[in-house]
């Protein structure tokens, strides 16, 4: 079975400030909980 390589960086789990409207790039999440759950679900 071929190995699977996953690259990762700082996901900012629980970091509410990344959803602030002043951020240069807006994220499409209503809450940090939704953000965290989406990142976890996409990992699979």
PyMOL Python script that loads the backbone (N, CA, C, O; Angstrom):
from pymol import cmd

cmd.read_pdbstr("""\
ATOM      1  N   UNK A   1       0.854  -1.180   0.000  1.00  0.00           N
ATOM      2  CA  UNK A   1       0.000   0.000   0.000  1.00  0.00           C
ATOM      3  C   UNK A   1       0.901   1.245   0.000  1.00  0.00           C
ATOM      4  O   UNK A   1       1.812   1.343   0.822  1.00  0.00           O
ATOM      5  N   UNK A   2       0.659   2.182  -0.900  1.00  0.00           N
ATOM      6  CA  UNK A   2       1.478   3.398  -0.924  1.00  0.00           C
ATOM      7  C   UNK A   2       1.232   4.252   0.319  1.00  0.00           C
ATOM      8  O   UNK A   2       0.130   4.290   0.867  1.00  0.00           O
ATOM      9  N   UNK A   3       2.284   4.927   0.739  1.00  0.00           N
ATOM     10  CA  UNK A   3       2.134   5.791   1.922  1.00  0.00           C
ATOM     11  C   UNK A   3       1.364   7.051   1.546  1.00  0.00           C
ATOM     12  O   UNK A   3       1.308   7.440   0.379  1.00  0.00           O
ATOM     13  N   UNK A   4       0.790   7.664   2.532  1.00  0.00           N
ATOM     14  CA  UNK A   4       0.005   8.882   2.343  1.00  0.00           C
ATOM     15  C   UNK A   4       0.697  10.007   3.096  1.00  0.00           C
ATOM     16  O   UNK A   4       0.892   9.924   4.308  1.00  0.00           O
ATOM     17  N   UNK A   5       1.063  11.045   2.381  1.00  0.00           N
ATOM     18  CA  UNK A   5       1.723  12.188   2.999  1.00  0.00           C
ATOM     19  C   UNK A   5       0.714  13.311   3.168  1.00  0.00           C
ATOM     20  O   UNK A   5       0.032  13.700   2.220  1.00  0.00           O
ATOM     21  N   UNK A   6       0.630  13.826   4.388  1.00  0.00           N
ATOM     22  CA  UNK A   6      -0.278  14.925   4.685  1.00  0.00           C
ATOM     23  C   UNK A   6       0.545  16.097   5.198  1.00  0.00           C
ATOM     24  O   UNK A   6       1.265  15.965   6.188  1.00  0.00           O
ATOM     25  N   UNK A   7       0.443  17.230   4.538  1.00  0.00           N
ATOM     26  CA  UNK A   7       1.128  18.439   4.977  1.00  0.00           C
ATOM     27  C   UNK A   7       0.185  19.244   5.844  1.00  0.00           C
ATOM     28  O   UNK A   7      -1.007  19.344   5.552  1.00  0.00           O
ATOM     29  N   UNK A   8       0.703  19.801   6.879  1.00  0.00           N
ATOM     30  CA  UNK A   8      -0.132  20.536   7.814  1.00  0.00           C
ATOM     31  C   UNK A   8       0.593  21.778   8.312  1.00  0.00           C
ATOM     32  O   UNK A   8       1.822  21.838   8.323  1.00  0.00           O
ATOM     33  N   UNK A   9      -0.185  22.757   8.720  1.00  0.00           N
ATOM     34  CA  UNK A   9       0.381  23.953   9.338  1.00  0.00           C
ATOM     35  C   UNK A   9      -0.518  24.322  10.515  1.00  0.00           C
ATOM     36  O   UNK A   9      -1.323  23.503  10.958  1.00  0.00           O
ATOM     37  N   UNK A  10      -0.394  25.513  11.012  1.00  0.00           N
ATOM     38  CA  UNK A  10      -1.198  25.942  12.151  1.00  0.00           C
ATOM     39  C   UNK A  10      -2.651  26.137  11.709  1.00  0.00           C
ATOM     40  O   UNK A  10      -2.953  27.055  10.946  1.00  0.00           O
ATOM     41  N   UNK A  11      -3.527  25.291  12.179  1.00  0.00           N
ATOM     42  CA  UNK A  11      -4.940  25.342  11.791  1.00  0.00           C
ATOM     43  C   UNK A  11      -5.753  26.363  12.587  1.00  0.00           C
ATOM     44  O   UNK A  11      -6.889  26.670  12.226  1.00  0.00           O
ATOM     45  N   UNK A  12      -5.190  26.874  13.637  1.00  0.00           N
ATOM     46  CA  UNK A  12      -5.856  27.863  14.483  1.00  0.00           C
ATOM     47  C   UNK A  12      -7.113  27.315  15.158  1.00  0.00           C
ATOM     48  O   UNK A  12      -8.112  28.025  15.276  1.00  0.00           O
ATOM     49  N   UNK A  13      -7.069  26.070  15.598  1.00  0.00           N
ATOM     50  CA  UNK A  13      -8.196  25.512  16.337  1.00  0.00           C
ATOM     51  C   UNK A  13      -8.483  26.369  17.566  1.00  0.00           C
ATOM     52  O   UNK A  13      -7.580  26.677  18.345  1.00  0.00           O
ATOM     53  N   UNK A  14      -9.744  26.748  17.729  1.00  0.00           N
ATOM     54  CA  UNK A  14     -10.156  27.532  18.894  1.00  0.00           C
ATOM     55  C   UNK A  14      -9.735  28.996  18.866  1.00  0.00           C
ATOM     56  O   UNK A  14      -9.939  29.706  19.851  1.00  0.00           O
ATOM     57  N   UNK A  15      -9.165  29.457  17.785  1.00  0.00           N
ATOM     58  CA  UNK A  15      -8.651  30.827  17.688  1.00  0.00           C
ATOM     59  C   UNK A  15      -9.713  31.745  17.062  1.00  0.00           C
ATOM     60  O   UNK A  15      -9.763  31.906  15.842  1.00  0.00           O
ATOM     61  N   UNK A  16     -10.542  32.330  17.892  1.00  0.00           N
ATOM     62  CA  UNK A  16     -11.661  33.149  17.423  1.00  0.00           C
ATOM     63  C   UNK A  16     -11.240  34.360  16.581  1.00  0.00           C
ATOM     64  O   UNK A  16     -11.993  34.800  15.712  1.00  0.00           O
ATOM     65  N   UNK A  17     -10.062  34.890  16.831  1.00  0.00           N
ATOM     66  CA  UNK A  17      -9.617  36.098  16.123  1.00  0.00           C
ATOM     67  C   UNK A  17      -9.492  35.893  14.609  1.00  0.00           C
ATOM     68  O   UNK A  17      -9.548  36.864  13.855  1.00  0.00           O
ATOM     69  N   UNK A  18      -9.325  34.651  14.154  1.00  0.00           N
ATOM     70  CA  UNK A  18      -9.197  34.453  12.706  1.00  0.00           C
ATOM     71  C   UNK A  18     -10.516  34.666  11.971  1.00  0.00           C
ATOM     72  O   UNK A  18     -10.538  34.747  10.743  1.00  0.00           O
ATOM     73  N   UNK A  19     -11.606  34.756  12.713  1.00  0.00           N
ATOM     74  CA  UNK A  19     -12.910  35.017  12.096  1.00  0.00           C
ATOM     75  C   UNK A  19     -13.290  36.496  12.153  1.00  0.00           C
ATOM     76  O   UNK A  19     -14.379  36.878  11.725  1.00  0.00           O
ATOM     77  N   UNK A  20     -12.405  37.314  12.676  1.00  0.00           N
ATOM     78  CA  UNK A  20     -12.666  38.750  12.816  1.00  0.00           C
ATOM     79  C   UNK A  20     -12.863  39.387  11.443  1.00  0.00           C
ATOM     80  O   UNK A  20     -12.162  39.049  10.490  1.00  0.00           O
ATOM     81  N   UNK A  21     -13.804  40.298  11.348  1.00  0.00           N
ATOM     82  CA  UNK A  21     -14.102  40.960  10.070  1.00  0.00           C
ATOM     83  C   UNK A  21     -12.941  41.800   9.548  1.00  0.00           C
ATOM     84  O   UNK A  21     -12.928  42.165   8.372  1.00  0.00           O
ATOM     85  N   UNK A  22     -11.978  42.110  10.392  1.00  0.00           N
ATOM     86  CA  UNK A  22     -10.820  42.905   9.968  1.00  0.00           C
ATOM     87  C   UNK A  22      -9.728  42.071   9.304  1.00  0.00           C
ATOM     88  O   UNK A  22      -8.747  42.620   8.801  1.00  0.00           O
ATOM     89  N   UNK A  23      -9.892  40.765   9.299  1.00  0.00           N
ATOM     90  CA  UNK A  23      -8.889  39.913   8.646  1.00  0.00           C
ATOM     91  C   UNK A  23      -8.916  40.162   7.135  1.00  0.00           C
ATOM     92  O   UNK A  23      -9.977  40.394   6.557  1.00  0.00           O
ATOM     93  N   UNK A  24      -7.756  40.113   6.512  1.00  0.00           N
ATOM     94  CA  UNK A  24      -7.647  40.369   5.076  1.00  0.00           C
ATOM     95  C   UNK A  24      -8.454  39.357   4.265  1.00  0.00           C
ATOM     96  O   UNK A  24      -9.065  39.711   3.257  1.00  0.00           O
ATOM     97  N   UNK A  25      -8.455  38.105   4.703  1.00  0.00           N
ATOM     98  CA  UNK A  25      -9.208  37.052   4.025  1.00  0.00           C
ATOM     99  C   UNK A  25     -10.285  36.543   4.969  1.00  0.00           C
ATOM    100  O   UNK A  25      -9.987  35.973   6.019  1.00  0.00           O
ATOM    101  N   UNK A  26     -11.535  36.753   4.588  1.00  0.00           N
ATOM    102  CA  UNK A  26     -12.654  36.307   5.431  1.00  0.00           C
ATOM    103  C   UNK A  26     -12.840  34.807   5.295  1.00  0.00           C
ATOM    104  O   UNK A  26     -12.738  34.255   4.199  1.00  0.00           O
ATOM    105  N   UNK A  27     -13.110  34.158   6.401  1.00  0.00           N
ATOM    106  CA  UNK A  27     -13.386  32.734   6.390  1.00  0.00           C
ATOM    107  C   UNK A  27     -14.895  32.501   6.377  1.00  0.00           C
ATOM    108  O   UNK A  27     -15.646  33.271   6.977  1.00  0.00           O
ATOM    109  N   UNK A  28     -15.341  31.453   5.703  1.00  0.00           N
ATOM    110  CA  UNK A  28     -16.783  31.215   5.532  1.00  0.00           C
ATOM    111  C   UNK A  28     -17.436  30.457   6.680  1.00  0.00           C
ATOM    112  O   UNK A  28     -18.218  29.536   6.446  1.00  0.00           O
ATOM    113  N   UNK A  29     -17.127  30.831   7.913  1.00  0.00           N
ATOM    114  CA  UNK A  29     -17.673  30.129   9.073  1.00  0.00           C
ATOM    115  C   UNK A  29     -18.385  31.104   9.989  1.00  0.00           C
ATOM    116  O   UNK A  29     -17.923  32.226  10.197  1.00  0.00           O
ATOM    117  N   UNK A  30     -19.508  30.675  10.535  1.00  0.00           N
ATOM    118  CA  UNK A  30     -20.282  31.518  11.451  1.00  0.00           C
ATOM    119  C   UNK A  30     -19.684  31.521  12.859  1.00  0.00           C
ATOM    120  O   UNK A  30     -19.914  32.451  13.631  1.00  0.00           O
ATOM    121  N   UNK A  31     -18.921  30.483  13.189  1.00  0.00           N
ATOM    122  CA  UNK A  31     -18.337  30.383  14.530  1.00  0.00           C
ATOM    123  C   UNK A  31     -17.021  29.628  14.461  1.00  0.00           C
ATOM    124  O   UNK A  31     -16.736  28.945  13.477  1.00  0.00           O
ATOM    125  N   UNK A  32     -16.227  29.755  15.505  1.00  0.00           N
ATOM    126  CA  UNK A  32     -14.965  29.012  15.552  1.00  0.00           C
ATOM    127  C   UNK A  32     -15.238  27.517  15.710  1.00  0.00           C
ATOM    128  O   UNK A  32     -14.440  26.693  15.263  1.00  0.00           O
ATOM    129  N   UNK A  33     -16.343  27.165  16.335  1.00  0.00           N
ATOM    130  CA  UNK A  33     -16.713  25.755  16.464  1.00  0.00           C
ATOM    131  C   UNK A  33     -16.990  25.147  15.082  1.00  0.00           C
ATOM    132  O   UNK A  33     -16.559  24.032  14.791  1.00  0.00           O
ATOM    133  N   UNK A  34     -17.715  25.893  14.233  1.00  0.00           N
ATOM    134  CA  UNK A  34     -17.986  25.423  12.874  1.00  0.00           C
ATOM    135  C   UNK A  34     -16.665  25.280  12.103  1.00  0.00           C
ATOM    136  O   UNK A  34     -16.469  24.305  11.377  1.00  0.00           O
ATOM    137  N   UNK A  35     -15.779  26.242  12.263  1.00  0.00           N
ATOM    138  CA  UNK A  35     -14.452  26.198  11.633  1.00  0.00           C
ATOM    139  C   UNK A  35     -13.712  24.924  12.038  1.00  0.00           C
ATOM    140  O   UNK A  35     -13.236  24.178  11.183  1.00  0.00           O
ATOM    141  N   UNK A  36     -13.620  24.682  13.332  1.00  0.00           N
ATOM    142  CA  UNK A  36     -12.886  23.519  13.833  1.00  0.00           C
ATOM    143  C   UNK A  36     -13.504  22.216  13.345  1.00  0.00           C
ATOM    144  O   UNK A  36     -12.785  21.317  12.908  1.00  0.00           O
ATOM    145  N   UNK A  37     -14.819  22.103  13.413  1.00  0.00           N
ATOM    146  CA  UNK A  37     -15.506  20.885  12.983  1.00  0.00           C
ATOM    147  C   UNK A  37     -15.288  20.626  11.486  1.00  0.00           C
ATOM    148  O   UNK A  37     -15.112  19.481  11.069  1.00  0.00           O
ATOM    149  N   UNK A  38     -15.301  21.688  10.690  1.00  0.00           N
ATOM    150  CA  UNK A  38     -15.104  21.547   9.241  1.00  0.00           C
ATOM    151  C   UNK A  38     -13.690  21.066   8.945  1.00  0.00           C
ATOM    152  O   UNK A  38     -13.500  20.176   8.117  1.00  0.00           O
ATOM    153  N   UNK A  39     -12.691  21.651   9.616  1.00  0.00           N
ATOM    154  CA  UNK A  39     -11.320  21.218   9.390  1.00  0.00           C
ATOM    155  C   UNK A  39     -11.126  19.750   9.772  1.00  0.00           C
ATOM    156  O   UNK A  39     -10.441  19.008   9.068  1.00  0.00           O
ATOM    157  N   UNK A  40     -11.718  19.341  10.864  1.00  0.00           N
ATOM    158  CA  UNK A  40     -11.612  17.945  11.293  1.00  0.00           C
ATOM    159  C   UNK A  40     -12.287  17.027  10.280  1.00  0.00           C
ATOM    160  O   UNK A  40     -11.741  15.980   9.933  1.00  0.00           O
ATOM    161  N   UNK A  41     -13.472  17.412   9.802  1.00  0.00           N
ATOM    162  CA  UNK A  41     -14.215  16.582   8.839  1.00  0.00           C
ATOM    163  C   UNK A  41     -13.468  16.475   7.507  1.00  0.00           C
ATOM    164  O   UNK A  41     -13.506  15.424   6.867  1.00  0.00           O
ATOM    165  N   UNK A  42     -12.799  17.530   7.086  1.00  0.00           N
ATOM    166  CA  UNK A  42     -12.074  17.522   5.810  1.00  0.00           C
ATOM    167  C   UNK A  42     -10.791  16.709   5.866  1.00  0.00           C
ATOM    168  O   UNK A  42     -10.247  16.327   4.829  1.00  0.00           O
ATOM    169  N   UNK A  43     -10.311  16.447   7.062  1.00  0.00           N
ATOM    170  CA  UNK A  43      -9.070  15.686   7.209  1.00  0.00           C
ATOM    171  C   UNK A  43      -9.222  14.251   6.753  1.00  0.00           C
ATOM    172  O   UNK A  43      -8.260  13.643   6.285  1.00  0.00           O
ATOM    173  N   UNK A  44     -10.398  13.711   6.881  1.00  0.00           N
ATOM    174  CA  UNK A  44     -10.627  12.298   6.554  1.00  0.00           C
ATOM    175  C   UNK A  44     -10.510  11.994   5.086  1.00  0.00           C
ATOM    176  O   UNK A  44     -10.680  10.845   4.678  1.00  0.00           O
TER     177      UNK A  44
END
""", "prot")
cmd.dss("prot")
cmd.show_as("cartoon", "prot")
cmd.util.cbc("prot")
cmd.orient("prot")
